[in-house]
Amino acid sequence: MAQFKRYVVGRILTLLIFISFIIFQQKTSACSGFIIAKDSSVFVGKNNDFFNPNTKMWFVPQSDSRFGCVYFGKDDLYPISGMNEKGLVMEHFAGHEQAIKKSIGKRIFKGNIFDSIMATCSTVDQVLDSLDQFYLGVFYNGMVMFCDQTGNSVIVEGDTIIERKSFYQICTNIYQSEYEENNYPCWRYNTAEHFIKNHPDNFSFEFSRDVLNAIHQDITQISVIYDLINKKLEIYHFQEFSNPLSLDLKHEIQKGVQYYDLPELFPVNKKFQRTNYGKIIPQKNAGIVSSLVVTGLALLISIIVSIVQYFIGDRIKKGSLKKSKNGPVSATARIIALSLAILGLVYLITLSQYPQIFLIGLPDTLRDRMLIEKILIHIPALKAVLVFIASIVAVIIWKNGIWNNFQRWHYLSLIFLSSFLLFLYNYWGFIRIYW
């Protein structure tokens, strides 16, 4: 029996370590884009998906040494999307870290190479010629899609360049060079391709908007559509696809340098306001942070106590050891207690790695999610069931005098801590079951 106990506890601890490792390794995927070049139309669309709500748009006017541009980004003013007056579009996409080897030994560009490209290049071929001169270490954690008004486009993955082979090209957060062609494990890619391939003709802003709407995520902060032929663009804020901001790049760059906070250019978006300003969250309340930290430490201690109790069994008043007459109830209670503590700690670790989830909330769908992510998302719902069962078991333990006072109060305190966390999870909208 003791050997079996050691085996069970060992497997539980191994699972805890494994889940924690996975939590620290996972990254949230983001951004989806495409180019459609057919007949006399060239449209580029992109959903910019990230947690930071402080989105910016700025214009750089043309001069003797550079082309005029419009850029989009966050409050660090690093351009992650943009178009210049010649109809060259640049789109950044995050990816996992990779080693850049082929360009080792070449010059290192001093400054922002992407702004330099947008300032001096008008075609994709010119972009590739420019990139060929430098070490491309800047691509170590993502890829960039370049498109021009002729309809030419490429995805630069660092060591690999993916050329457009049809009248469209799609980019998300997967390195397409790592997979067989047309077998990409990304629902956003597959959905966009289905929309585009099954659309007969007359590509437009409206159609591009429908594609972006179909593939947006809960963290889509801004969506932009570029008309590369006419140098016009439409902007949508925080998934509100019924209210575009339409701009003419040729007109805007004549006004000189301009900086805008994008949320202020749109009518009040209730979802955006509710997501970013409507709730008390750890980022805005030190008391909540302290409570979660203390609760996490208490759960860690509870895990240790539960494991010790699991090994030593029931201790009676005189201090000797003997098997409990209420063995099944006692064993069930210990398993529930250990499960509550481990699940609680794992979920707090998860939240600490993805703090912006307090702003965005849970995703609308679990498509394109790993199995471990699907399990983690359902932990609060599982804890709610366990707390209900634990409460019933606690009544039985107290009524029948099972365990000593320390064990009973430890068990009740664990139920209290779990209930406290469930109250917060329900407030933040984390208790949810996906069918």
N, C-alpha and C positions, 0 to 999 in steps of 0.2 A: 504493500500500500504506500509506504514512504517513497519507494522508487517511482511509483506512478505519480505521486504528488510532485516530485522533483521534475518529472518529464512534462507534466501539464504546465507548471509554473515556468519552466525553461522555454517551452513553446510560446507562452504568452509574452515573455520578455523579448524573445527573438522577434516576434511580430511587432512589438512596440518599437524596437530599434529599427526594424525594416521600414515601418510606416514613417517614422521620424526622418529617416534617410531620404525616403521618397519625397517627403514634404519639402525638405531643403533643396532637393534637386529640381523640382518642377518649376517651370516658368509659365506664365500666362501668355498664350498666343495672342497676336494682335495684328490688325490691318489686313485689308483685302483690296486689290485693285485690278484694273483691266484696261486694255486698249481695244477699241473696235475701229478698224480701218477698212471701209468698203465704199466703193464708188467714189464720191467726192466728199465723203464725211470721215473725219477722224475725231473720235471722242475718247477721252481717258477719264475714268472714274476711280475714286478711292475712298474707302472708309478708314479714317484714322482712329485706331482703337488703342486707348491707353487710359490710365486712371486719373491723371492730372486734369482737373476741370478748367485750369487757367489757360485756355487756348488763345493763341495770338494769330493775327494776320498783319503782314507788313509789306510795303511796296518800296522797292529800290529803283529810283529813276535811271534812265539811260544817260550815258555820258560818252566822252570821246574814247574811254577805255573799257566800257562795259555796256551790256544790254540791260534794259530795264526788266525787272522781275517782280512777281508776287510770290511771297513765301507764306507757309503755314507752319506752326509749331506750338511749343509750350512757352512757359514764362522764362525759359533759359534762352529763347530766341535762336535755337538751333533749327535750321530749316529741314523739315522732314517731308515736305511736299512743296511743289512750286512749278511755275511756268514762266518762261521769259518771253520777250516780245517777238522772238522768232518762232515761237510755237514749240520750243523744246520743254518737255515736262520731265521732272525728276520726282520719284516716289521711293521713300525708304520703307523697308519691311524688316522687322526684328526676326532673328533666327538664333539657333543655338550656336555656341562658340565653336569656331573651327580654326584650324591652322592654315595660314596663308604662306605658301611655299614658292610658287612659280615666279613671283616678282621680287624675291629676296635678292638683295644686292643693288637694286635700283634706288634712285634718289627718293628721299622722304619729302613729301610736300609740306611746306611750312605754311600753316594757315588752314582754312576750310577749303578743301579741294572741291567740294560740291558747289559752293558759291562761286569759285573760280570757273568751274565748268559752265554754270548757268550764265555767268557774265560774258563768256567768250565763245561758247559753242552754239551752233544753230541746228546741227544734225547729230544723229546717233553716231555716224561714222567719225565725226570730229570728237565726240565724247570718248570713243574707244581709242582713238589716236592719242588723246590727252592722257587717259588712264594708263596707257602702255608705257608712259615715260617714268612712272613712279611705282614705289612699293605700295601694295594695296592692303596694308595691315588694317586700314580703317574698316575693311569689310569683315573683320574677324567675328562679329556677332550679328550679321544680317546681310541683306542684299538690297540692291537699288535697281529700280526699273527706270529706263530712259526711253522716251518716245518723242518722235518729231512729227512735224506737220505733213511729211510725205507718207506717214503711216508706218515708218520703220520703227522697230522697238527691240530692246534687249533687256534681259535680266542679268545683272552682273553679280555673281555669287562670290567674287574674290578670285579664285583660281579658275572658275568656270563661267562661261558666258552662254546663256540660253537665248537663242534667236527665235523670232516669231516665225511660225511655220504655216499659219493660217491667216484668215482675215482678222483674227483676234489673238490676244495673249493675256493670260491671267497670272497674277502673282498673289500669294498669301504668305504664310510664314514657314513653309516647308522649302527645303532645298530640292528643287526638282531634279537636280543631277543625281540625287541619292535614290531615286525611285525609277521604276520602269515608266516609260511614257504613257500617259493617259491612265495611270493607276496610282493616283495621288490620294493619300489618306487624309483628306481635308474636305469637310462638308461644304465649306464656303467656296472652295475652288470648284467642286462638282456642281454646286447649285448655280454659280455664275455661268459655268460652261453650258449647262442645260438651258438656261435662259437665252444665252447668246446664240447657240447653235440652232435653236428652234424658233428664232425670230426671223421671219422671211426678209424683211427690208426696212427702209426708212428709219435708220438708227438716228436717235435724237437725244436731247437732254431728258425728255420724259422717259424714254426707254432706259437710259443709263441710270436714272433715279430709281426705277423699279428694280433694277439689278442690285443696286446698293441697298435698297430697302430689304430685299430678300436675304442678303448676306450680312446685315449689320449685327453687332453684338451688343450686350448690355453696357460695354465700355466704349462704344462708338461715340467719340466726342464731337467730331466734325466729319462731314462728308463733302467732297468736292468733285465737281464734274468740269472738265476742260473741253472746250471746242477749239482744237488746235488750228483749224483753218481760219476761223474768224477771231481768234484770240479772246474769246469770251469764256466766262466761267459762272457756275452756280454753286452756292455754298449752302449747306444744311447743318443746323446746329442740334446736337444731342438727339439724333434719331427722329427729328421732326421733319419728315419728308414732304409735308404739305405746305411748307413756308420757305421757299428758296430766297436767297439773296443773290441777285444777278448783277454781274459787274463786267465792264469792258476794259480789258487790260490796257489797251492802247490809250484809252482815256485816263485811266487811273494813274499811270506812270508819268503823265504830264503834270501831275499835281505835286511832284517832288516826293520826298521821304514821308511815309505815313505809317503809323503804328496803331493797331486797333485791338481792343479786347473783344474777341468774337462774341461772347455771350451778350455784350451790351448792344450789339448790332441787330438783335432779334427780339421779338416780343417775349414776354415772360413765358418760360417753358416750365410748366408746373412739375413735370417729371425731373427736370434738371434741378430745380429749386429744392424739391423734396429729397432728392438723392444727396445733394451736397450740403444742404443747410437745414434740413428738417428734423434731424434727430440728434440726440446726445450720443456722441461716439468717442472712443478713446483718443482720437486725434485732437479733440476739443475739450477733453475733461480729464484732468490729472487724477481725479478721484476714481474714475472708472479704470484707468490704467493700474492704479495701486491695488484696487479690488481684484482685478484679474491676475495680477502678479501674486498677491497673497493667496488667492484661491489656487493658483497653479502650484505654489509651494506646498499648500495644504494637501493637494491631491497627490503630490509626489510622496509626502510623508505617509499618506494613507495607503499608497501602494506598498510601501515598505512594511508598514504595520500589518496590512492584509496578508502579505507573503509570510511574515513571521508567524502570524496566527494560523495560517494555512498549514505550516509545518508542525507547530507544537500542539495543535489541537485545542480542546477545551480545558482550561485551567480552573479547578474548583477552589474553594476558599482556602483549604489547607495547603495549596500549592502543588499538590500531586497532579499527575496526568491520568486521565481515563477517557475512554470513549463515551461520547454523549449518547444519552438515550434518545435524543431527538436528532440523530445523525443526519437524516435527509434534509431537515429544515436548516440545520447548522451548515451543512455543505452547500446548500442552495444559497444561503445568505452570504457565505464567503465568496462564492463565485460571482454573485451579483455585485458585491462590494468591490471586488477586484476589477470587474468589468467596468463599473461606473467610474472608478478612479482612473483607469487606463484610458478609456474613451474620452473622459473629460480632459485629461492632460494632453492627449494627442490632438484634440480639437483646438485647445488653446495654443499649442505649438503651430498648428495650421494657420490660425488667425494671426499669430505673430509674424508669420512669413508673408501673409497677404493682407496687410492692414487696410489697404484701400477697399477691401470687400465690404467694410463698414459703410463706405460711401455708395458703392454700386449695388450691393445686394447680391443675391444668388443669381446665376444665369437663368435665362428663360428656358433653355434646353440643355441637355447633357450630351448632345451630339458632338462628336469630335473631342470627347473627353476620355482620358484613360480610365481603366477600371478602378484603380486606386483612388482617383479623384471622385468618381461616382460614389464609392464607399464612404469617403471622408465627408462628402456633402450630406449624407444621410445620417451621420452620427447624432446630431441633435434629436432627430425623430426617434432613433433607437434608444437614446438616453431617456426620452420621455416615457417610453414603454417600460424600461428597466426601473425607473423611479416609481412608477405605479406598482409594479410587482414588488419592489423593495419595500414600499410602504405597507403592503399587506403582510409581507414576511416579518416586518418589524413589530407589527401588532402581535403576531403569533409568538415571536421571541420574548416580548415583554410579558405577555399574558402567561406563558408557560415557564418563565424563569430560566430560559435558555441563556447561556453565557454569563459571565460576570458583568459587573456594572461598567467597567472600562470598555469591554467589547460592545456592550449595548450602546453606550454613548458614542463610541467611535462610529458605529453603524449609523446611528441617527444623525450624527454630524455630517457624514458622507451624503446622506439623503438630503440634508439641508443645503450643503454646498452644491449638489447637483440640481436641486430645485432653484437655487439662486441663479445658476448659470442658465437654466432653461428659461427663467423669467427674462434674462437679458437676450438670449437667443431669439425668443419669441418677439421681443420688442424690436430687434434688428431684422426680423424676417428670415431667420436662419432655419426655422423648423419647417421643413417642406419635404414632401414625398413626390418624386418624379415617376410617372407611369410610362 
